[in-house]
Each structure stands twice: as structure tokens, then as C-alpha cells.
Amino acid sequence: MAEGKKIHRNPPSNAAVDRPEAANTDLPKTVNGSQAKIEIFGEEMIEKRVKASANSGRVYLPPEWVGHKVKIIRID
């Protein structure tokens, strides 16, 4: 399984001036509120809503995924 990631947190200070599209406001926010672009390579992707479970949240995945490594990204 080929796996890799690229995370761009702080673009160069002149990026928004040189390229107006670099000031994209649709990017996800990080914990401290700054924007982040996340690129991940993997085998499959499923988009689901997190369900409440006691004092936590839960996402059910296919049984074929048991034992495999996954990454969770909050998108909204």
C-alpha cells in the first residue's frame, strides 16, 4: 500500500499577493484556527457523519478494514 502525505500550514507571506487563489477560504481549519491543505494517498475513502457514543464520537467502518491503518480528517 503506497502511503504518503503533504501538509501545508503556512503559505509564504507573499503567496496571497502573487497568487490570489492561494488565499482560498474553503480550506479546513487546524486546531488553532489556521487553515491547512491536506493531501493523503490511500486505498479507499469513505465519507460519513460521526455519531454520538456516550462521551465520545463513533464512526463505523467496513469489517474488511479491521486491522488496517486509517486516518481521520474533520472536514467541517
Contacts in CASP RR format, 6 or more apart in sequence:
PFRMAT RR
TARGET T0000
AUTHOR 0000-0000-0000
METHOD contacts of the structure
MODEL  1
MAEGKKIHRNPPSNAAVDRPEAANTDLPKTVNGSQAKIEIFGEEMIEKRV
KASANSGRVYLPPEWVGHKVKIIRID
1 42 0 8 1.000
1 43 0 8 1.000
2 41 0 8 1.000
2 42 0 8 1.000
3 41 0 8 1.000
3 42 0 8 1.000
3 69 0 8 1.000
4 40 0 8 1.000
4 41 0 8 1.000
4 42 0 8 1.000
5 38 0 8 1.000
5 39 0 8 1.000
5 40 0 8 1.000
5 41 0 8 1.000
5 71 0 8 1.000
6 38 0 8 1.000
6 39 0 8 1.000
7 36 0 8 1.000
7 37 0 8 1.000
7 38 0 8 1.000
7 39 0 8 1.000
8 36 0 8 1.000
8 37 0 8 1.000
9 30 0 8 1.000
9 34 0 8 1.000
9 35 0 8 1.000
9 36 0 8 1.000
10 34 0 8 1.000
11 22 0 8 1.000
15 22 0 8 1.000
15 23 0 8 1.000
16 22 0 8 1.000
16 23 0 8 1.000
24 35 0 8 1.000
25 35 0 8 1.000
27 35 0 8 1.000
27 36 0 8 1.000
27 37 0 8 1.000
28 35 0 8 1.000
28 36 0 8 1.000
28 37 0 8 1.000
28 38 0 8 1.000
28 73 0 8 1.000
28 74 0 8 1.000
28 75 0 8 1.000
29 35 0 8 1.000
29 36 0 8 1.000
30 36 0 8 1.000
38 73 0 8 1.000
40 71 0 8 1.000
40 73 0 8 1.000
46 61 0 8 1.000
46 62 0 8 1.000
48 59 0 8 1.000
48 60 0 8 1.000
50 57 0 8 1.000
50 58 0 8 1.000
50 59 0 8 1.000
51 57 0 8 1.000
51 58 0 8 1.000
51 59 0 8 1.000
51 60 0 8 1.000
52 58 0 8 1.000
59 72 0 8 1.000
61 70 0 8 1.000
END
